[in-house]
Amino acid sequence: MASFKAIIPLILCVCLMVGSVSAQLSSTFYDTTCPNVSSVVHGVVEQALQNDDRAGAKLIRLHFHDCFVDGCDGSVLLEDQDGIVSELGAPGNGGITGFNIVNDIKTAVENVCPGIVSCADILALSSRDAVTLAGGQGWTVQLGRRDSRTANLQGARDRLPSPFENLSQLQQKFKDVQLDDNVDLVALSGAHTFGRSRCRFFDGRLNTSNPDPTLDSTYADQLRQSCQAGRDTFVNLDPTTPNTFDRNYFTNLQNNQGLLGSDQVLFSTVEASTISTVNNFAGSQSAFFTAFAQSMINMGNLSPLTGTSGEIRTNCRRLN
């Protein structure tokens, strides 16, 4: 009995190690079960970009908004249904799109590997492809996530960064999910180097009686002209190379041409630690690309469901 008691801690230690290993993501997760998944996803994303310049930005936004609420588990994709109150009702998810592209990817993957690849992993893979197809640098995507059987509307309300927040608020939200509040924040914000935003997310900065002093006046005049068509008018996030993944987002900030208030605060907040990071990325595209790739990996590792947790959804919008 004494000897049996002596080995109990060892057994517990081994069990904990096994549990830890099984919970890890792996770049080779689908090598035997769905070896063509990366090429299938890439092909659908490439086709989507031929029909929609905004496709890449839509996909990366879905992945970002997924990971910030209870981790990267595909919960952002769920619609209202029995037992599910969708996260899409949160203000931070206002106007979020791209579900049709995810549906197309899921259909293509199911045709070759039914019931194998999660919607959460599809978001991770398609985000990488969105960047590389727009001229950015790729990274090795870690895989093995499973899909949540729950959604968290309140979590989406509380945790998603807002275009109206100041730097300290943005930094706190990054710290809350264990992401770095300087490099990860600045690098991931750099995804705004492509895509569009509706005028309602920044037109408060254009008030002629009280204009935002951190917004270049000539650029503000251009934006007022663009937004005359209405608050739901789309404007390029990057006025210089709107469909290319490059460092121009950061040079725009240096020139007080960050479209969203939450962009410009990274550079215009006095004595902010983020200023030097913006300058670094503005001066070196390779530095930005390297940091962005690592930050995407960091974000993709946020609380994934693995092993027997969750499920592999057949339809990304609904539970099985």
Beta strands, then each sheet from edge to edge (+ up, - down):
strand 1: 196-198
strand 2: 234-236
sheet 1: 1+ 2-
end
